[in-house]
Amino acid sequence: MINDTFAHGLEILLFGAFFIAGIALIQAYMIRMLKLYDKNLKNEIKKKNKKRR
């Protein structure tokens, strides 16, 4: 690893940066979808409670 060039190090650094950015985007998407699911679930529970009364 000591004999590798600066270009190889830069390639690895860029790959790591894009990989982490991709994981962050997927995580943000999943959190948004879970919040939407929770909101819809709460709305359905409210609708069912109103029908019971």
Secondary structure, DSSP 8 states (H G I E B T S, - for coil): -TT--HHHHHHHHHHHHHHHHHHHHHHHHHHHHHHHHHHHHHHHHHHHHHHH-
